[in-house]
């Protein structure tokens, strides 16, 4: 289902949101730009402002600026969340003077190793921004890409010291082979630091076309898996699917030589999230009804939670019945917003 908004309501919503910062309450990501793009992209532009009105109380002011990020000093500012506004300014300037795909191609390999920052939300936000631009460029959509890239740069976080384990032939089997971390405690960064072993999957893939096929397989497998494993942590396990899907959405806007590295980073992110929040046992799940994609989206929208809507958006991309079942599972087990 792909009925991108041409009504201008996405632009209006993004203009509202760009007055706010990328986070709230300390470390929580501002999900609103991702959700409003999801709704607009799936034929629900009329619901954008209604949903945003309910979410708006979570928004916080745009952060203070510290010092400009420049072409010379950017490495020292990478991963410094205090510089979020400086990074957004930097990308706003870059996107004013150059084609957005050129800027994206320059920065993607710089940022890709750090896609684990802020629980993968920055790369997810970039994926939504790119999809919006691919359907039609506008000033608010370009500004959203600047905000998304700036957030990614400010929350850039790498992963190291992970021992490679044997993988399996398929993405689904390799996700099943991910060892859960023991006694998981604390925040996403603390759990991420506890990930010490991950299977290797598709590690020898270098061909761009094959990389795309494997990434598509990963998104499908991670989405399907949520139906039986999402109860391990109903919110955080969404990202095992939505993070690689954000990367997949971005591929066509990137040079083909970046596709294979993108696959490898997306696999590590999906596998790490799987390790961090794995339940003790899977559960069988049968959806309550056989619903159309439009009906599943309506249930997610009625529920209202940002992660439910974003997983449903990814499930609609996958498009098969197990994916729709995963979206319905998220509706069932996720707490509705207050």
C-alpha positions in Angstrom: 0.0 0.0 0.0 1.7 3.2 -1.2 -0.5 6.3 -1.5 1.8 9.1 -0.7 0.4 12.4 0.5 0.2 15.3 -1.9 -2.2 17.4 0.3 0.5 19.4 2.0 -0.5 18.0 5.4 2.9 16.2 5.8 4.6 19.5 5.1 2.5 21.3 7.7 3.2 18.7 10.3 7.0 18.8 9.6 7.0 22.5 9.9 5.3 22.2 13.3 7.8 19.6 14.4 11.0 21.4 13.4 10.4 23.9 16.1 11.1 21.0 18.6 14.2 19.0 19.4 15.0 15.4 18.4 14.5 14.0 21.9 12.4 14.5 25.1 12.7 13.5 28.7 16.4 13.0 28.6 17.0 10.3 26.1 13.7 9.4 24.5 13.5 10.0 20.8 10.9 12.3 19.2 8.9 9.8 17.1 6.5 12.2 15.6 8.3 12.9 12.3 8.5 9.2 11.6 4.8 8.6 12.5 3.4 11.5 10.5 5.4 10.4 7.4 4.2 6.8 7.9 0.6 8.0 8.0 1.0 10.3 5.0 2.7 7.5 3.0 -0.1 5.1 3.6 -3.1 7.2 2.7 -3.8 8.6 6.1 -2.8 12.2 5.6 -6.1 13.3 7.1 -5.1 11.7 10.5 -1.7 13.4 10.7 -2.6 16.5 12.6 -5.0 14.6 14.9 -2.3 12.2 15.9 0.2 15.0 16.3 -2.1 17.0 18.5 -2.2 14.0 21.0 1.6 13.6 20.8 2.5 17.3 21.1 2.7 17.3 24.9 5.8 15.2 24.6 7.7 17.6 22.4 10.4 19.8 23.9 12.1 23.0 22.7 14.8 22.9 20.0 18.1 22.5 21.8 20.6 25.3 22.3 23.5 25.7 19.9 27.1 25.3 21.1 29.4 26.0 18.2 29.1 25.5 14.4 30.0 22.1 13.0 32.2 22.6 9.9 33.9 20.5 7.2 37.1 20.6 9.3 35.9 20.0 12.8 33.0 17.5 12.3 34.9 14.4 13.5 35.3 15.9 17.0 31.6 16.6 17.2 30.5 13.2 16.1 28.5 11.4 18.8 28.1 14.5 21.0 24.4 14.9 21.7 25.0 18.4 23.1 25.8 19.4 19.5 22.5 18.2 18.0 21.4 21.7 17.0 24.9 22.4 15.5 24.7 19.2 13.5 21.2 20.0 12.2 22.4 23.5 11.2 25.4 21.8 9.4 23.1 19.6 7.3 20.7 22.4 6.7 23.5 24.4 5.1 24.7 21.4 3.1 21.3 20.6 1.7 20.7 24.2 0.7 23.7 24.2 -1.6 23.8 20.6 -2.9 21.5 17.9 -4.2 20.2 15.9 -1.2 21.3 12.6 -2.7 24.8 13.9 -3.0 24.8 14.9 0.7 23.3 11.6 1.7 25.9 9.6 -0.3 28.8 11.6 1.3 27.6 11.1 4.9 26.0 7.7 4.8 29.3 5.8 5.1 30.5 8.2 7.8 27.3 7.6 9.9 26.6 4.0 9.1 29.0 2.5 11.7 27.2 4.5 14.4 23.6 3.5 13.6 23.2 2.0 17.0 23.0 5.3 18.8 19.6 6.3 20.3 18.3 2.8 19.9 18.6 3.1 16.1 16.0 5.8 15.9 18.1 8.3 13.9 18.6 5.9 11.0 14.9 5.1 11.1 14.1 8.8 10.9 16.5 9.1 8.0 14.7 6.2 6.2 11.3 8.0 6.6 12.8 11.3 5.4 14.3 9.7 2.3 11.0 8.0 1.4 9.2 11.3 1.7 11.8 13.0 -0.6 11.6 10.2 -3.1 7.9 10.7 -3.4 8.4 14.5 -3.9 10.9 17.0 -2.7 9.8 20.1 -0.7 11.5 22.5 1.7 10.0 20.9 4.8 11.0 17.4 3.6 14.5 18.6 2.9 14.6 20.2 6.4 13.4 16.9 7.8 16.4 15.1 6.2 18.7 17.7 7.8 17.1 17.1 11.2 17.3 13.3 10.8 21.0 13.3 9.7 21.8 15.8 12.4 20.3 13.6 15.0 22.2 10.6 13.7 25.5 12.4 13.8 24.8 13.7 17.4 23.9 10.2 18.7 26.4 8.3 16.6 27.4 5.2 18.5 29.5 2.3 17.3 29.7 -1.4 18.4 32.9 -3.2 18.9 34.3 -6.3 20.6 31.6 -8.6 19.3 32.7 -12.2 18.7 31.4 -13.7 15.4 29.4 -16.9 15.8 28.4 -19.3 12.9 25.2 -18.2 11.3 22.6 -20.1 9.3 21.4 -20.2 5.7 18.5 -17.8 6.2 17.9 -14.6 8.0 15.1 -16.2 10.1 17.3 -19.1 11.2 20.2 -16.7 12.0 17.9 -14.6 14.1 16.9 -17.8 15.9 20.6 -18.4 16.5 21.2 -15.1 18.2 22.2 -15.8 21.8 20.2 -13.7 24.4 22.3 -11.6 26.8 22.1 -12.9 30.3 20.5 -10.9 33.1 19.6 -8.0 30.8 19.3 -4.8 32.8 19.1 -1.1 32.2 19.0 1.2 29.3 19.6 0.5 25.6 23.3 1.6 25.8 23.9 -0.7 28.8 22.3 -3.7 27.1 24.1 -3.0 23.9 27.4 -3.0 25.8 26.5 -6.5 27.1 26.2 -7.9 23.6 29.3 -10.0 23.1 28.4 -12.6 20.5 26.4 -12.4 17.3 26.0 -14.8 14.4 27.4 -13.8 11.1 24.8 -13.8 8.3 25.3 -12.8 4.7 28.8 -11.6 5.7 30.3 -12.6 2.4 27.8 -10.7 0.3 29.4 -7.9 -1.8 27.2 -7.8 -4.9 24.7 -4.9 -4.6 21.8 -6.8 -6.0 22.3 -9.7 -3.7 22.7 -7.3 -0.8 19.3 -5.8 -1.6 17.7 -9.3 -1.7 19.3 -10.3 1.6 18.2 -7.0 3.3 14.6 -7.6 2.0 14.8 -11.1 3.5 16.0 -9.7 6.8 13.2 -7.2 7.1 10.6 -9.9 6.3 12.1 -12.3 8.8 12.4 -9.7 11.6 8.8 -8.5 11.0 7.4 -12.0 11.0 9.4 -12.9 14.2 7.7 -10.1 16.2 4.5 -12.0 16.2 6.0 -14.9 18.2 8.8 -13.0 20.1 7.5 -9.4 20.5 6.4 -10.1 24.1 10.1 -10.1 25.1 9.8 -6.3 25.0 6.9 -5.1 23.0 8.4 -1.7 22.2 12.1 -2.3 21.7 11.8 -5.4 19.6 10.0 -3.3 17.0 13.4 -1.9 16.0 14.7 -5.3 15.0 12.5 -4.8 12.0 12.1 -1.1 11.5 15.9 -0.3 11.6 16.8 -2.6 8.7 13.7 -1.5 6.9 14.9 2.1 7.1 18.2 1.0 5.6 16.3 -0.9 2.8 14.2 2.2 2.0 17.3 4.2 1.6 19.2 1.9 -0.8 17.8 3.3 -4.1 18.9 6.8 -3.1 22.5 5.6 -2.5 25.3 4.6 -4.8 25.3 0.9 -5.3 28.7 0.4 -3.8 27.1 1.3 -0.4 24.5 -1.4 -0.5 26.5 -4.3 0.8 28.0 -2.3 3.8 24.4 -1.2 4.5 23.3 -4.8 4.7 26.0 -5.8 7.1 25.3 -2.9 9.4 21.6 -3.5 9.3 22.1 -7.2 10.2 24.2 -6.3 13.2 21.7 -3.8 14.4 18.7 -6.3 14.0 20.7 -9.1 15.6 21.8 -6.9 18.5 18.3 -5.8 19.3 17.2 -9.4 19.1 19.9 -10.4 21.6 19.1 -7.5 24.0 15.4 -8.2 24.4 14.8 -11.8 23.5 12.0 -13.6 25.5 12.7 -16.8 27.3 10.4 -18.7 24.9 8.5 -17.9 21.7 4.7 -18.1 21.8 2.4 -19.2 19.0 0.2 -16.5 17.7 -3.0 -16.6 15.6 -4.4 -13.2 14.6 -8.0 -12.5 15.7 -9.2 -12.1 12.2 -8.0 -12.1 8.6 -7.8 -8.4 7.9 -6.8 -6.3 4.8 -3.8 -4.0 5.0 -6.1 -1.0 5.3 -7.9 -2.6 8.2 -4.7 -3.4 10.0 -3.5 0.2 9.6 -6.8 1.4 11.0 -6.4 -0.7 14.1 -2.9 0.6 14.6 -4.0 4.2 14.2 -6.9 3.6 16.6 -4.4 2.2 19.1 -2.2 5.3 18.6 1.2 4.2 19.9 4.1 5.4 17.8 5.9 2.1 17.7 2.7 0.2 16.8 2.2 2.5 13.9 5.8 2.3 12.7 5.8 -1.5 12.9 2.6 -1.6 11.0 4.2 0.7 8.4 7.0 -1.9 8.0 4.5 -4.7 7.9 2.7 -3.0 5.1 6.0 -2.9 3.2 6.5 -6.6 3.7 2.9 -7.1 2.6 2.2 -10.7 3.5 -0.2 -12.3 6.1 2.5 -13.1 8.7 3.7 -9.5 8.6 0.1 -8.2 9.1 -0.2 -10.7 12.0 2.9 -9.2 13.5 1.3 -5.7 13.3 -1.9 -7.0 15.0 0.3 -8.6 17.7 1.8 -5.2 18.4 -1.7 -3.8 18.8 -2.6 -6.5 21.3 0.5 -6.4 23.5 1.4 -2.7 23.5 0.0 -0.2 26.0 -2.0 2.5 24.4 -0.8 6.0 24.9 -2.2 7.8 27.9 
